[in-house]
Amino acid sequence: MKPADATFYRYLPVSQRDENWGLYVTTAGESRVTPHSPYPLV
C-alpha cells in the first residue's frame, strides 16, 4: 500500500454561526502508518 492510498483529509469551512459558538473544526482526516514505518509520512 502506497502512503497516498492510505491518507485522507478534508478542510472544513467555518461559518459565522460556528465562530459565534466559539468551537469549530477546520481540518479532519486519517493516515494509516504500518509498523516500523517512518512517521510522519513525507
Residue pairs with C-beta under 8 A, 6 or more apart in sequence:
1 32
1 34
3 31
3 41
6 31
6 32
6 33
7 29
7 30
7 31
7 32
7 41
8 29
8 30
8 31
9 27
9 28
9 29
9 30
10 27
10 28
10 29
11 26
11 27
12 24
12 25
12 26
12 27
12 28
14 24
14 26
18 24
31 40
31 41
33 39
33 41
